[in-house]
Amino acid sequence: MDTLFGGLKPVRKGGGNQSKSLRLSDKNGKEYVMRAVKKSAEVYLQAMAFKDKYVIGEFKDTYTEKLLMDFYTVPCPTVFLR
C-alpha cells in the first residue's frame, strides 16, 4: 500500500453485516475504499436469519454454507439494452 497511488494510509475500518472494508487516503487527501471479496455465509445467516440466536460455527462445512457461498460467488449477469 505504500506504493499504490503514491502511497495510501489507512483512515478507518468499515463494513456492514456481511462485508469488511478499509478506507484509505493518499497524500492529497483523496480517499479510496478496499472491500473484501469473500463474504461469510455464517455471518449472513447470523445477521439475517438468526438475529436472536448465536449460530457462528454451527454451519461450518455444511451443505447450507456451501449453498450460500455459491450464491455469493455467482457473477451478476450483464444486461445490454438496445
Backbone bond lengths (Angstrom), bond angles and torsions (degrees), N, CA, C in turn:
res aa  C-N    CA-C-N  psi(-1)  N-CA   C-N-CA  omega(-1)  CA-C   N-CA-C  phi
1 M - - - 1.447 - - 1.530 110.77 -
2 D 1.307 117.13 -17.80 1.455 118.63 -177.85 1.523 113.11 -75.04
3 T 1.346 118.13 -10.64 1.463 120.40 177.65 1.529 113.11 -114.65
4 L 1.303 118.56 -17.39 1.456 122.49 -179.02 1.524 110.31 -67.76
5 F 1.325 118.25 124.91 1.467 124.27 -179.07 1.530 111.59 54.53
6 G 1.306 117.01 34.83 1.459 120.93 178.76 1.522 113.70 82.02
7 G 1.326 116.84 8.55 1.459 121.82 179.05 1.516 111.55 109.70
8 L 1.306 116.07 124.05 1.466 121.64 179.03 1.524 109.94 -118.91
9 K 1.321 114.72 142.20 1.464 121.01 178.68 1.527 108.27 -119.06
10 P 1.339 117.28 138.87 1.460 120.21 176.90 1.530 111.01 -64.52
11 V 1.333 115.90 137.02 1.459 121.50 177.53 1.528 109.11 -104.01
12 R 1.343 115.62 -51.98 1.463 119.92 177.92 1.514 109.99 -165.74
13 K 1.319 115.69 157.46 1.459 120.34 175.81 1.518 108.28 -89.20
14 G 1.317 115.50 160.77 1.455 119.45 -179.24 1.508 111.08 -157.29
15 G 1.301 115.28 -166.42 1.454 121.43 -179.82 1.511 110.40 127.25
16 G 1.301 113.78 167.30 1.458 119.54 -179.81 1.509 111.15 -114.18
17 N 1.316 115.38 -142.34 1.460 120.25 -179.12 1.518 112.91 -69.92
18 Q 1.331 117.14 -28.23 1.456 119.81 -172.95 1.519 113.74 -123.44
19 S 1.301 119.18 -6.36 1.454 120.00 -175.29 1.519 111.90 -125.50
20 K 1.319 114.09 160.75 1.454 121.55 175.29 1.520 106.63 -125.96
21 S 1.310 116.75 139.24 1.460 119.67 179.26 1.521 109.90 -144.14
22 L 1.311 114.30 163.80 1.458 121.88 177.44 1.521 107.70 -137.27
23 R 1.325 116.78 122.66 1.458 121.56 177.66 1.522 107.92 -89.04
24 L 1.336 115.17 131.84 1.465 122.23 -176.95 1.516 109.72 -125.59
25 S 1.323 116.98 155.52 1.467 119.55 174.61 1.523 109.70 -135.35
26 D 1.345 115.29 149.89 1.464 119.89 177.06 1.524 109.47 -94.25
27 K 1.326 116.91 -176.72 1.471 120.83 -175.38 1.525 112.82 -67.48
28 N 1.334 117.91 -17.95 1.460 121.79 178.41 1.536 112.76 -94.31
29 G 1.331 116.56 0.08 1.457 120.29 179.16 1.515 115.06 91.64
30 K 1.348 117.59 -2.30 1.457 119.99 177.39 1.527 108.40 -69.38
31 E 1.336 116.50 135.09 1.454 120.48 -175.95 1.524 111.81 -104.71
32 Y 1.309 114.37 149.14 1.458 123.91 178.09 1.522 107.58 -132.20
33 V 1.326 115.86 157.05 1.463 120.33 176.27 1.520 108.02 -126.31
34 M 1.308 115.79 129.34 1.455 122.48 175.98 1.528 106.53 -108.20
35 R 1.334 115.28 126.58 1.458 119.78 -178.11 1.525 110.66 -118.18
36 A 1.321 115.60 145.91 1.462 120.75 176.34 1.521 109.26 -69.58
37 V 1.303 116.79 140.46 1.458 121.57 179.77 1.522 110.41 -83.77
38 K 1.314 116.62 -43.12 1.467 120.55 -178.06 1.515 109.91 -85.67
39 K 1.307 115.08 128.47 1.457 120.93 177.31 1.517 108.62 -106.72
40 S 1.296 116.22 164.24 1.455 121.43 -179.04 1.520 110.81 -101.01
41 A 1.316 115.69 122.89 1.461 120.20 177.10 1.519 110.44 -63.83
42 E 1.321 116.17 -36.89 1.464 119.58 179.58 1.526 111.76 -65.55
43 V 1.302 117.15 -40.95 1.470 120.07 178.71 1.523 109.68 -64.54
44 Y 1.338 116.71 -39.10 1.460 120.41 176.64 1.532 110.65 -60.93
45 L 1.320 116.33 -48.96 1.466 119.72 179.79 1.524 111.25 -60.48
46 Q 1.331 116.63 -41.20 1.457 120.74 179.92 1.530 110.45 -61.92
47 A 1.318 116.61 -44.97 1.460 121.29 -175.01 1.527 113.33 -75.03
48 M 1.318 116.91 -33.18 1.451 119.41 -172.44 1.531 115.33 -104.28
49 A 1.311 116.73 -37.55 1.461 118.83 -172.85 1.525 114.36 -107.90
50 F 1.318 117.02 -29.35 1.466 120.59 -174.64 1.522 111.01 -122.61
51 K 1.306 116.97 58.70 1.462 121.36 -176.92 1.527 112.73 -67.07
52 D 1.328 117.11 -27.20 1.467 120.54 -176.12 1.525 113.54 -101.05
53 K 1.330 117.24 1.23 1.467 120.41 -178.38 1.520 108.91 -138.99
54 Y 1.325 117.25 135.01 1.465 122.07 178.65 1.520 109.23 -78.55
55 V 1.350 117.42 120.22 1.467 121.05 -176.04 1.531 113.84 -123.41
56 I 1.331 118.01 3.33 1.466 119.82 -179.88 1.530 108.61 -59.07
57 G 1.315 116.31 127.59 1.455 122.27 -178.23 1.520 113.54 97.61
58 E 1.316 117.14 -19.13 1.469 121.37 -177.31 1.536 112.88 -74.28
59 F 1.340 117.88 -26.60 1.459 121.21 -175.53 1.527 112.93 -108.90
60 K 1.314 117.80 8.23 1.467 121.16 -177.42 1.523 109.99 -61.64
61 D 1.337 115.42 130.10 1.465 123.53 179.16 1.529 113.00 58.38
62 T 1.322 116.77 38.55 1.463 121.12 177.66 1.528 109.78 -114.34
63 Y 1.319 115.41 168.42 1.460 120.87 176.63 1.528 110.25 -60.66
64 T 1.318 117.35 -39.60 1.467 121.52 -179.32 1.521 110.77 -60.04
65 E 1.318 117.35 -45.77 1.462 120.60 178.87 1.529 110.69 -63.69
66 K 1.323 117.57 -42.90 1.470 121.11 179.40 1.524 111.18 -62.63
67 L 1.327 116.68 -41.93 1.461 121.20 178.88 1.528 110.92 -62.03
68 L 1.315 117.17 -46.26 1.461 120.38 179.24 1.525 111.92 -65.57
69 M 1.324 118.10 -38.42 1.458 120.35 178.08 1.520 111.10 -65.85
70 D 1.337 117.22 -36.18 1.470 119.99 174.55 1.523 109.96 -62.23
71 F 1.318 116.71 -40.60 1.454 121.87 178.54 1.529 110.42 -61.51
72 Y 1.330 117.39 -43.20 1.461 121.79 -179.57 1.522 112.96 -65.71
73 T 1.328 117.58 -36.23 1.438 120.26 -170.60 1.522 114.64 -94.96
74 V 1.321 118.36 -1.75 1.460 121.01 176.78 1.521 108.55 -72.91
75 P 1.326 118.00 123.73 1.463 119.14 179.85 1.524 111.52 -67.83
76 C 1.304 115.92 146.37 1.463 121.02 177.14 1.512 109.26 -71.95
77 P 1.316 117.45 135.61 1.468 118.89 178.30 1.533 109.81 -70.31
78 T 1.307 114.99 146.75 1.461 120.52 177.70 1.522 108.00 -94.91
79 V 1.297 116.06 130.37 1.461 121.10 -179.94 1.526 108.05 -106.75
80 F 1.295 115.55 126.66 1.460 120.81 178.17 1.521 108.54 -105.63
81 L 1.304 116.52 124.40 1.459 121.17 177.30 1.510 109.30 -101.58
82 R 1.321 116.46 139.18 1.466 120.19 179.29 1.498 109.56 -113.79
